Amino acid sequence: MKSLLNLKTNAFGNIDALQDILLEECFEEHQAYKDLISFSRFLAIGKKGSGKTAICKKILELPKTNPWSMSAGYNLNDYPWHHHHLQASIGVPENEKYIQSWMYLLLIASARLMNIDQELPYDSDSSRAQKLLERFLIDTYGTKDPDITNLFTPRKKVRLTSIKAGFPGLEVTIPSVIAMDKLPTVIQDVNKTLLRQVLLCAHPMHKYYICFDELDIGFEAKDEYYCQIIGLLKAARKFNIAAAEQGKQIEICVFLRDDIYDVLKFEDKRKFTSNCVARVEWDTNRTKNTLKEMMEKRFRTVLADGDELVRWEDVFEDSSINGRYSKYNYITEMTCLRPRDIIDFCNLILEAYQERAQNGVNNQFENVDIVAARAMYSTNLLYEFDDEVHKHIPRYEDFLEVIKKVGKSKFLLRRF
């Protein structure tokens, strides 16, 4: 095994999956990833830092290794939610008022994805559908590749002349040009037409993935936000079912923090969870995936000498901590069973080791290195809590101060 002393800072990876140069080589094929790419589940939920974005990134890179796969990803960081709010359906339950507007967005995203499939059209029906979709996009948005953030901009007008022929009876039920603020009154009929054309257009032998990640950006614990997320989940499920019924491999993949999913309330949520949810979690009784295996891939990549097999026990010496915990159990408890945190902690342990190391020092991490790294890691974890918790519990900093003053990790409620 190569020397730990010679490794660079952050040698075991970046806590941001989008900047992690080891991700592609060291990606752990979590069961949630397998569920999504096999079209058996579409909603990946997990803690912040559990690896959802890593799975999303891996799905978006599928076309590099499989020419029959197409993918597109959206994080909606700069999405004009105020325009989307104006698309709420009237006369339906609160948590269903955004289903049709999300369906419209998903259909436009699907039509955009079809544009990069070089094998389309694959038959006469596909050719006709592709031309109708292209004409609709150009008539309405001036391009066959519109920006998703501009779909509901008030200055746009939906022009339906091109797609009326795709849905019998549509030409006599709604006008050919619709102002964007009037779209909610006819959007259900428009979506039926677009869905039919998208599914006719898609190649039955190809796989299409449309991913929505980082939906917690801009998260507010308000009913309007929850309604938007519920609308996306229900629209995605409806779209995916329709695609499966037509024998097309198109999937809307959604990545969502589990604390946000847990507070959503909608009809048949239990059934939805059982059939649609893939949990991104590690070292639990619901998964075979472990952080140990994930880190060992990273250790091998940076430390293996040739084809050498580098295990966790080769990197961490074998003594327990406080006579009770193995190093692995101690570190996983400290890092909340999250890949992001264990990568961060191991990088900090490496720094502590390199500060301590002298010639002749054992080429393994010891308890003293873990203890030395703990203070800096705790500071980093506090920043994570601040980012994740304060929107759920506005006064959490006050509660944290009480815990600091108590000064113990375990205490009775009356002491708190």
Stockholm file with secondary structure:
# STOCKHOLM 1.0

chainA/1-416         MKSLLNLKTNAFGNIDALQDILLEECFEEHQAYKDLISFSRFLAIGKKGSGKTAICKKILELPKTNPWSMSAGYNLNDYPWHHHHLQASIGVPENEKYIQSWMYLLLIASARLMNIDQELPYDSDSSRAQKLLERFLIDTYGTKDPDITNLFTPRKKVRLTSIKAGFPGLEVTIPSVIAMDKLPTVIQDVNKTLLRQVLLCAHPMHKYYICFDELDIGFEAKDEYYCQIIGLLKAARKFNIAAAEQGKQIEICVFLRDDIYDVLKFEDKRKFTSNCVARVEWDTNRTKNTLKEMMEKRFRTVLADGDELVRWEDVFEDSSINGRYSKYNYITEMTCLRPRDIIDFCNLILEAYQERAQNGVNNQFENVDIVAARAMYSTNLLYEFDDEVHKHIPRYEDFLEVIKKVGKSKFLLRRF
#=GR chainA/1-416 SS CCCGGGCCTTTTCCSSGGGCTTHHHHCCCCHHHHHHHTTSCCEEEECTTSSHHHHHHHHHTHHHHCTTEEEEEECCTTCCHHHHHTTCCSSSCGGGTTHHHHHHHHHHHHHHHHTTCTTCCCSHHHHHHHHHHHHHHHHHHSSSSCCGGGTTCTTCEEECTTTGGGSTTHHHHSCSEEEGGGGGGTHHHHHHHHHHHHHHHSCTTSEEEEEECCTTTTCCSSHHHHHHHHHHHHHHHHHHHHHHHTTCEEEEEEEEEHHHHHHCCCTTHHHHHHHHEEECCSSSTTCSCCHHHHHHHHHHHHHCSTTCCCCHHHHBCSCCBTTTBCHHHHHHHHTTTCHHHHHHHHHHHHHHHHHHCCTTCCSSBCHHHHHHHHHHHHHHHHHHHHHHHTTTCTTHHHHHHHHHHHTCSSCCTTTC
#=GC SS_cons         CCCGGGCCTTTTCCSSGGGCTTHHHHCCCCHHHHHHHTTSCCEEEECTTSSHHHHHHHHHTHHHHCTTEEEEEECCTTCCHHHHHTTCCSSSCGGGTTHHHHHHHHHHHHHHHHTTCTTCCCSHHHHHHHHHHHHHHHHHHSSSSCCGGGTTCTTCEEECTTTGGGSTTHHHHSCSEEEGGGGGGTHHHHHHHHHHHHHHHSCTTSEEEEEECCTTTTCCSSHHHHHHHHHHHHHHHHHHHHHHHTTCEEEEEEEEEHHHHHHCCCTTHHHHHHHHEEECCSSSTTCSCCHHHHHHHHHHHHHCSTTCCCCHHHHBCSCCBTTTBCHHHHHHHHTTTCHHHHHHHHHHHHHHHHHHCCTTCCSSBCHHHHHHHHHHHHHHHHHHHHHHHTTTCTTHHHHHHHHHHHTCSSCCTTTC
//
